[in-house]
Amino acid sequence: MDVTHSIELNLRRIRERIARACDAAGRSPDEVQLMLATKTVPAERVAVAVRLGARLIGENRVQELAEKDSVLRELDCERHFIGRLQTNKVNQVLRYVTCVQSLDRLDLADRLQRRSETTDGTVDVLLQVNTSAEESKGGVTPDAALSFARDVSKRDRLRIRGLMTIGHPDPTQVRTSYKSLHNVRNDIEQAGIDRVFMDTLSMGMSGDLEAAIAEGATMIRVGSAIFGLRTG
Ligand SMILES: *Cc1c(COP(=O)(O)O)cnc(C)c1O
C-alpha cells in the first residue's frame, strides 16, 4: 500500500474513533480537534497528511521544526510545540509555532514573554500538568497548577489557552489521569483569572484517545496511529 493511501486510511480510522468516542460521551465531534504528533516523521509525509485535511501539527524538537520548515511553512497548517523546551531555544521555536503546549516553569514563561516583547507579538500557551506522577514526564503537579496559572498570567504577552498532559502509561490508570486534568481546568476556570482562558484541554494519544474524549479532551495528539510505529 502506498504512503498516501495508508495515511488516508489511518486518518479516516482516527476520525471514526473520535466520532464513536464523542457519541459515547454525548459530545459533538466538532468539539475535538485532531493534532498530528509528527516527531521523526519526514516533512513530505506530514505534507501528505495536511493535503488530506490535517490542520494541526505538533512537534517535539526545535531541530526538527527547523529541518521541516521549508516544506511545512508552505502548507495550510498550524504548528505547536509539544515537547520539552529549553529556555535557550525560545527565540528559535517562536519562528515556527503559534502555541507552546509544554509550558511548565516560570523561567520559560519569562523567556517567552521577553521574546514576544522584542517582536511585539503574543504567544498562545498551554500549561503542562503532570497527571501521572511519573518523574520522567514534564509538567507542574495538579496541586501547583492554579498558582502556576496565576503567575504565568502576569506575563501579559502570553495567552493561556488551557492545559496539556501526557496520560498515564498504565491503561488502567490513564482515565484517572485525564480526569484530574479536567478537574484542574475547572478549578482554574472558577478562579476567574484575568487573561486566562481554559478552552483547550490537550490530552489523548493513539492508544487512549477514547478515555481522553470521555474526560473532556478538546484536542487529541495522534502520531503512530497515523504514521505507523516510530523507529527512531
Ligand atoms: C509522540 C507524542 C504523542 C503521540 O503519541 P502516539 O502514541 O504516537 O499517538 C502525543 N503527545 C506527545 C507530547 C508526544 O510526544
The ligand as a Gaussian input file, in Angstrom:
#p B3LYP/6-31G(d) Opt

LIG

0 1
 C        4.525000      11.306000      20.440000
 C        3.571000      12.137000      21.186000
 C        2.193000      11.975000      21.042000
 C        1.561000      10.920000      20.139000
 O        1.812000       9.632000      20.610000
 P        1.291000       8.361000      19.759000
 O        1.221000       7.276000      20.773000
 O        2.292000       8.126000      18.705000
 O       -0.042000       8.712000      19.213000
 C        1.359000      12.827000      21.750000
 N        1.857000      13.781000      22.571000
 C        3.175000      13.967000      22.747000
 C        3.647000      15.037000      23.661000
 C        4.068000      13.149000      22.064000
 O        5.382000      13.325000      22.269000

